[in-house]
Amino acid sequence: MSAFRWIASYFAKGDKATSLYKRGMLKAKKHDHQGAIDDYSLALEVPGLSPEMMAMIRYNRGLVYVACGMAKKGADDLNEVIAMDGAALNVKSAAQRKLARIESRTSRHSA
């Protein structure tokens, strides 16, 4: 493989993940929860994702899961973000805050 093809392939992977991530965000804003989850899930399958990008995608997918009533799946994604090496600290902190809100709601509803 030529150097040009390798470089083009490398950037195409990043562009594909970014495009899916952005499309997922647009669908989430339009309350197309399943469409957003599908796009985020596809983006996570793109090989060679940076830890930062993977954390942002998982965080956003977790939020969508929570928004559509699948708090357990959302909490699973948020816990994965917190445990990830290389995830940005602000994304980890946001995931921790969201988990605390989920736990607070769950305990109020079960009481």
N, C-alpha and C positions, 0 to 999 in steps of 0.2 A: 504494500500500500504506500502510495506516495505521501510525502509530508503534507502536501496540500489537502489530500483526501482525509488524512488522519485529523488535521486541524478542523476541516469542515465537519467531519463526523463528530468530533468532540463538541463543537459549538452547537451543532444540530440537536444533540442529546439535551444540552442545557436549555436550548430554545424550546424544545418539545415540552420539557417539564415545566418551564416557565409559562408557556402558552396554556397548558392544561391547568396549572395553578390559577392563573388569571381568569380563565374561563370558569373554573370552579367558584372563584370569588364572585363573579358576575351572576352566576346561577344562584348562589347563596343569597345575594342581595335581592333577587327576584323571588325568593322563597321556593326555588326549585331544589329542594333538599336532596332528593335522590340524584338529580343531575350533578349537583355539586359534589356529593359523595363519590359518585362514579368518576368524575374528572380528577378529584384528589387521589383516589385510589390508583387510577392509571398513571398519574404523575409519579407516585411512589414506586411504580414498577420500572421507571426509566433508569437504566444502569448508570452508575457513576454520579449519582446525586451527591452534592456536598451535604455534610451534616446540618449546616445552617438551613439549607433549602428543605431538607427532609423534615426538620423540626417545624418549620413554618407550615408546611403542608399538613403534617400530622396535627398540629395545633388547630388549624382551621377546620380540618375534617372533624376533629373532636368537638369543636363548637357547633358544627352543623348537626352532628349526631345528637347533641344535647338539645338543640333547638327543635328537632323533630321528634323528641320524646324517647330517644335511645341513650339515656344517661349513662348506662353501663358501658356501652361501646365508646361513648365520648370520654368517659373517665379512663378507659383503657388507653386511648390515644394520648390523652394528657399525661398519664403516668409514664408512657413511653418517652414523651418529650422530656420530662423531668429527668429520666434515667439516661438520656442520650449524652454520650461524650461528644463534644464539639458543637452542641447546640448553643445558640446565643443566650446569655444570661437573662436578657429581657424577655425572651420567649419562654424560658423556664419559669421565670417569676410570674408571668401572665398565666401560664398553665397551673401553677400552684394556687394562684388567687381564684381561678375558675373552679378548680377542684374543691377548694374550701367552700365556695358558693353552692356547688352541687351537693356536698355533704351536709351543709346547713339546711338546704331545701329538703333533702331526703329525711333528715332527722325531724324536721318540723312536720312533715307529712306522715311519718310513721308514729309520731307521739299522740 
